[in-house]
Amino acid sequence: MLEIGTQAPTFSLPDANENTVSLQDYRGQKFVLWFFPKAGTPG
């Protein structure tokens, strides 16, 4: 688990439209990164 304030490691994932999105695409911008453990679970 990352500590608060630690930079996230660089990674790339497909978005809802199957376009590859990289964390580096948002460097220097504010954004929300939300992970959830499993689809269909309350969040």
N, CA, C and O atoms as a printed pandas DataFrame, in Angstrom:
     atom_number atom_name residue_name chain_id  residue_number  x_coord  y_coord  z_coord
0              1         N          MET        A               1    0.842   -1.170    0.000
1              2        CA          MET        A               1    0.000    0.000    0.000
2              3         C          MET        A               1    0.890    1.237    0.000
3              4         O          MET        A               1    1.914    1.272    0.683
4              5         N          LEU        A               2    0.504    2.236   -0.756
5              6        CA          LEU        A               2    1.257    3.491   -0.796
6              7         C          LEU        A               2    0.872    4.376    0.377
7              8         O          LEU        A               2   -0.284    4.403    0.800
8              9         N          GLU        A               3    1.835    5.085    0.884
9             10        CA          GLU        A               3    1.582    6.071    1.933
10            11         C          GLU        A               3    1.031    7.343    1.289
11            12         O          GLU        A               3    1.288    7.604    0.114
12            13         N          ILE        A               4    0.288    8.118    2.039
13            14        CA          ILE        A               4   -0.234    9.387    1.543
14            15         C          ILE        A               4    0.928   10.261    1.108
15            16         O          ILE        A               4    1.914   10.408    1.830
16            17         N          GLY        A               5    0.805   10.840   -0.083
17            18        CA          GLY        A               5    1.836   11.721   -0.614
18            19         C          GLY        A               5    2.865   11.015   -1.479
19            20         O          GLY        A               5    3.666   11.676   -2.140
20            21         N          THR        A               6    2.864    9.682   -1.492
21            22        CA          THR        A               6    3.795    8.926   -2.323
22            23         C          THR        A               6    3.320    8.952   -3.770
23            24         O          THR        A               6    2.130    8.777   -4.033
24            25         N          GLN        A               7    4.229    9.165   -4.706
25            26        CA          GLN        A               7    3.854    9.146   -6.116
26            27         C          GLN        A               7    3.513    7.731   -6.547
27            28         O          GLN        A               7    4.196    6.776   -6.180
28            29         N          ALA        A               8    2.457    7.608   -7.323
29            30        CA          ALA        A               8    2.030    6.304   -7.832
30            31         C          ALA        A               8    3.023    5.829   -8.890
31            32         O          ALA        A               8    3.597    6.648   -9.609
32            33         N          PRO        A               9    3.229    4.533   -8.991
33            34        CA          PRO        A               9    4.104    4.014  -10.039
34            35         C          PRO        A               9    3.475    4.241  -11.409
35            36         O          PRO        A               9    2.251    4.307  -11.525
36            37         N          THR        A              10    4.294    4.360  -12.439
37            38        CA          THR        A              10    3.802    4.554  -13.795
38            39         C          THR        A              10    3.116    3.282  -14.281
39            40         O          THR        A              10    3.636    2.180  -14.111
40            41         N          PHE        A              11    1.942    3.447  -14.888
41            42        CA          PHE        A              11    1.229    2.308  -15.456
42            43         C          PHE        A              11    0.324    2.787  -16.583
43            44         O          PHE        A              11    0.036    3.979  -16.696
44            45         N          SER        A              12   -0.119    1.854  -17.413
45            46        CA          SER        A              12   -1.052    2.129  -18.500
46            47         C          SER        A              12   -2.153    1.085  -18.456
47            48         O          SER        A              12   -1.903   -0.086  -18.173
48            49         N          LEU        A              13   -3.382    1.522  -18.740
49            50        CA          LEU        A              13   -4.546    0.646  -18.736
50            51         C          LEU        A              13   -5.515    1.060  -19.833
51            52         O          LEU        A              13   -5.491    2.216  -20.258
52            53         N          PRO        A              14   -6.369    0.152  -20.306
53            54        CA          PRO        A              14   -7.387    0.550  -21.281
54            55         C          PRO        A              14   -8.536    1.279  -20.583
55            56         O          PRO        A              14   -8.924    0.922  -19.470
56            57         N          ASP        A              15   -9.075    2.303  -21.248
57            58        CA          ASP        A              15  -10.239    2.997  -20.710
58            59         C          ASP        A              15  -11.511    2.300  -21.193
59            60         O          ASP        A              15  -11.443    1.223  -21.786
60            61         N          ALA        A              16  -12.654    2.902  -20.944
61            62        CA          ALA        A              16  -13.938    2.298  -21.311
62            63         C          ALA        A              16  -14.090    2.109  -22.818
63            64         O          ALA        A              16  -14.893    1.290  -23.263
64            65         N          ASN        A              17  -13.319    2.865  -23.604
65            66        CA          ASN        A              17  -13.377    2.766  -25.070
66            67         C          ASN        A              17  -12.219    1.964  -25.646
67            68         O          ASN        A              17  -11.970    1.998  -26.851
68            69         N          GLU        A              18  -11.506    1.238  -24.774
69            70        CA          GLU        A              18  -10.356    0.418  -25.162
70            71         C          GLU        A              18   -9.161    1.235  -25.661
71            72         O          GLU        A              18   -8.291    0.699  -26.347
72            73         N          ASN        A              19   -9.111    2.531  -25.324
73            74        CA          ASN        A              19   -7.947    3.366  -25.616
74            75         C          ASN        A              19   -6.975    3.260  -24.449
75            76         O          ASN        A              19   -7.388    3.307  -23.290
76            77         N          THR        A              20   -5.696    3.117  -24.744
77            78        CA          THR        A              20   -4.708    3.026  -23.678
78            79         C          THR        A              20   -4.482    4.394  -23.054
79            80         O          THR        A              20   -4.217    5.374  -23.749
80            81         N          VAL        A              21   -4.590    4.444  -21.744
81            82        CA          VAL        A              21   -4.382    5.674  -20.981
82            83         C          VAL        A              21   -3.243    5.405  -20.008
83            84         O          VAL        A              21   -3.227    4.381  -19.325
84            85         N          SER        A              22   -2.297    6.326  -19.951
85            86        CA          SER        A              22   -1.148    6.185  -19.078
86            87         C          SER        A              22   -1.195    7.233  -17.980
87            88         O          SER        A              22   -1.689    8.341  -18.191
88            89         N          LEU        A              23   -0.688    6.885  -16.824
89            90        CA          LEU        A              23   -0.609    7.851  -15.735
90            91         C          LEU        A              23    0.211    9.061  -16.169
91            92         O          LEU        A              23   -0.074   10.183  -15.751
92            93         N          GLN        A              24    1.212    8.848  -16.990
93            94        CA          GLN        A              24    2.056    9.954  -17.470
94            95         C          GLN        A              24    1.263   10.959  -18.302
95            96         O          GLN        A              24    1.673   12.114  -18.410
96            97         N          ASP        A              25    0.132   10.547  -18.896
97            98        CA          ASP        A              25   -0.703   11.469  -19.678
98            99         C          ASP        A              25   -1.239   12.614  -18.816
99           100         O          ASP        A              25   -1.609   13.666  -19.336
100          101         N          TYR        A              26   -1.280   12.405  -17.502
101          102        CA          TYR        A              26   -1.866   13.384  -16.590
102          103         C          TYR        A              26   -0.851   14.046  -15.671
103          104         O          TYR        A              26   -1.224   14.735  -14.721
104          105         N          ARG        A              27    0.429   13.840  -15.951
105          106        CA          ARG        A              27    1.485   14.425  -15.116
106          107         C          ARG        A              27    1.323   15.943  -15.060
107          108         O          ARG        A              27    1.164   16.598  -16.090
108          109         N          GLY        A              28    1.366   16.490  -13.848
109          110        CA          GLY        A              28    1.246   17.936  -13.644
110          111         C          GLY        A              28   -0.193   18.424  -13.555
111          112         O          GLY        A              28   -0.430   19.618  -13.374
112          113         N          GLN        A              29   -1.160   17.510  -13.680
113          114        CA          GLN        A              29   -2.572   17.878  -13.590
114          115         C          GLN        A              29   -3.181   17.218  -12.360
115          116         O          GLN        A              29   -2.678   16.208  -11.867
116          117         N          LYS        A              30   -4.261   17.797  -11.878
117          118        CA          LYS        A              30   -4.990   17.182  -10.781
118          119         C          LYS        A              30   -6.044   16.252  -11.370
119          120         O          LYS        A              30   -6.727   16.601  -12.333
120          121         N          PHE        A              31   -6.166   15.074  -10.784
121          122        CA          PHE        A              31   -7.186   14.130  -11.224
122          123         C          PHE        A              31   -7.467   13.149  -10.101
123          124         O          PHE        A              31   -6.708   13.064   -9.136
124          125         N          VAL        A              32   -8.550   12.415  -10.228
125          126        CA          VAL        A              32   -8.924   11.412   -9.233
126          127         C          VAL        A              32   -8.659   10.041   -9.837
127          128         O          VAL        A              32   -9.088    9.747  -10.953
128          129         N          LEU        A              33   -7.958    9.218   -9.099
129          130        CA          LEU        A              33   -7.667    7.852   -9.505
130          131         C          LEU        A              33   -8.399    6.943   -8.538
131          132         O          LEU        A              33   -8.108    6.937   -7.342
132          133         N          TRP        A              34   -9.352    6.172   -9.054
133          134        CA          TRP        A              34  -10.196    5.356   -8.198
134          135         C          TRP        A              34  -10.057    3.896   -8.577
135          136         O          TRP        A              34  -10.305    3.519   -9.723
136          137         N          PHE        A              35   -9.668    3.085   -7.630
137          138        CA          PHE        A              35   -9.580    1.640   -7.810
138          139         C          PHE        A              35  -10.661    0.995   -6.967
139          140         O          PHE        A              35  -10.964    1.468   -5.872
140          141         N          PHE        A              36  -11.233   -0.063   -7.461
141          142        CA          PHE        A              36  -12.157   -0.836   -6.654
142          143         C          PHE        A              36  -11.799   -2.306   -6.816
143          144         O          PHE        A              36  -11.338   -2.721   -7.879
144          145         N          PRO        A              37  -12.008   -3.095   -5.769
145          146        CA          PRO        A              37  -11.506   -4.461   -5.763
146          147         C          PRO        A              37  -12.193   -5.413   -6.735
147          148         O          PRO        A              37  -11.563   -6.346   -7.233
148          149         N          LYS        A              38  -13.468   -5.191   -7.008
149          150        CA          LYS        A              38  -14.186   -6.129   -7.858
150          151         C          LYS        A              38  -15.465   -5.464   -8.342
151          152         O          LYS        A              38  -16.172   -4.823   -7.563
152          153         N          ALA        A              39  -15.760   -5.616   -9.623
153          154        CA          ALA        A              39  -16.991   -5.046  -10.172
154          155         C          ALA        A              39  -18.200   -5.626   -9.441
155          156         O          ALA        A              39  -18.220   -6.805   -9.088
156          157         N          GLY        A              40  -19.189   -4.793   -9.223
157          158        CA          GLY        A              40  -20.414   -5.240   -8.592
158          159         C          GLY        A              40  -20.389   -5.195   -7.075
159          160         O          GLY        A              40  -21.349   -5.615   -6.427
160          161         N          THR        A              41  -19.300   -4.690   -6.497
161          162        CA          THR        A              41  -19.256   -4.566   -5.039
162          163         C          THR        A              41  -19.635   -3.145   -4.662
163          164         O          THR        A              41  -19.414   -2.220   -5.444
164          165         N          PRO        A              42  -20.200   -2.955   -3.479
165          166        CA          PRO        A              42  -20.532   -1.589   -3.078
166          167         C          PRO        A              42  -19.288   -0.728   -2.941
167          168         O          PRO        A              42  -18.264   -1.196   -2.443
168          169         N          GLY        A              43  -19.361    0.494   -3.367
169          170        CA          GLY        A              43  -18.202    1.357   -3.280
170          171         C          GLY        A              43  -18.600    2.704   -2.881
171          172         O          GLY        A              43  -17.752    3.586   -2.752
